[in-house]
């Protein structure tokens, strides 16, 4: 579900809004950047690939095309999703899509939808046989003759690119709806101490990785892991079509998506409360203020639909794209000459921070995020060197095949995390499988953290811009270098530390709000836990979340504290109202926040973090918190 005004803009300042009850993510992949006026820019174009719409099948590289057509972002987003991943990727000819700026990989215009009743060519109807009880991999079903041909799996690559998946050909002669013993073992093997239910989940995802899911992106799909059923047919049955050969239904789906790949719905349809963050308070820098009005209401006026954000003009959009084109350079190419990694021009380094706060053009966001995160890692000082990209990539593919005790919970959370996005819409579709694999592998990284629900929205956002192995690598970087280990640990010590710093800012700068919270017994953990654990995913519109993340990867955890403070600052008159109660305060702070002026909010955050005295105080408060924890006095230090 998503509030949106369909936009052709390619910059961060978009007019689309997301439904407050679902996590939203951008679905477009990144390819060579291109201006809106059809001029092709410097970065090399990735090779085009063949794909089956809605089917996860092997891909073949095709010659590079020199398309300069410009499409609506919704068409670009979904069409790229249909062809962005390939389970059979060739090292020598395929580009690492995680680091290349975005552009559609479709080189011809979408066909127009024919009028009702007109004859159209569509995929042949596939009737799914009845679902049946899944046979355990260790059991043999009598009366079933099957043959399996499995090529040996190649070792993980050394260059950080995704290795080609093995080609699997399965031919079975069995009764309809029956999964044979040999076919299940072709995809995974149960560990000696692995729980049967956990193995069933992992084996199902592994099997569907090879067979695909019909209607991926626009069909709901069927539940398989919780009901222990599988379908008897493989959708990879030879009826392959080029990614350009779109059916009428697929064209209709493309036109129903916003620029980020979310299904557009009526603005009047929403479930969670919408709260407008007014712009007027954010025009004043953070300072000590008191209640401005004794007659202020306890709640702001009701907002029925989010307002439309200002949209960049086409000239302004092209200007920003040009600036990022000059600032980014290719740092590594693969064997085929395609861009495999990007870096920032050192001569433009002083402008990087200001441009991150202004918002990264969406086509450059994947490359920019990856480059900023790796830059932080390279500049980190620690007792041991951080793992390299190649090591993390190799580790990801190794962990995918290992059992995890969290697989059942991950499988429960995946389909209810991001269903409003075309990439993650279909049960067991490509997006859901990628999300499961990333969370599965990440749950095995740290025995202390394991898996918590807040990891899902973070991983899904990264998957919208990066390949799964790169998304996993970024999750590891966040865990190790951005202090998310302490956020995810049992007891959430990093969360409590951030809240302690936030409350010290409130106590100094917003004394009336702090007193109102103490009077009404408002615990900061009651409203701010979701903010910090998900990095404000599902709390603000998706494009606002992206702007916050642009700056977060540059500033670190202090930005999240200041972002939380900006919400309290903008709503201070309502939170400190004499008429405010426990219910009104918590209801307001549990809302889905829509900034009236997104640019003004980001400027306020930047100016606040520019205050060197405040940054020094925040560091001192963090040290003070650690002392309270050591003395066992931390519980009494929070509201």
Secondary structure, 3 states (H helix, E strand, C coil): CCCCCCCCCCCCCCCCCCCCCCCCCCCCCCCCCECCCCCECCCCCCCEECCECCECCCCCEECCCCCCCCCCHHHHHHHHHHHHCCCCCCCCCCCCHHHCCCCCCCCCCCCCCCCCCCCCCCCCCCCCCCCEECCCCCCCCCCCEEEEEECCCCCCCCCCCCCCCCCEEEEEECCCCCCCHHHHHCCCCCCCCCCHHHHHHHHHHHHHHHHCCCCCCCCCCCCCCCCCEECCCCCCCCCCCCCCCCCHHHHHHHHCECCCCEECCCCCCCCCCEEEECCHHHHCCCCCCCCCCCCCCCCCCCCCCCCCCCCCCHHHHHHHHHHHHHHEEEEEECCCCCEEEEEECHHHHHHHHHHHHHCCCHHHHHHHHHHHHHHHHHHCCCCCCCCCHHHHHHHHHHHHCCCCCCHHHHHHHHCCCCCCEHHHCCCCCHHHHHHHHHHHHHHCCCCCCCCCCHHHHHHHHHHCCCCHHHHHHHHHHHHHHCCHHHHHCCCCHHHHHHHHHHHHHHHHHCHHHHHHHHHCCCCCHHHHHHHHHCCCCCCECHHHHHHHHHHHHHHCHHHHHHHHHHHHHHCHHHHCCCCCCHHHHHHHHCCEEEECCHHHHHHHHHHHHCCHHHHHHHHHHHHHHHHHHHCCCHHHHCC
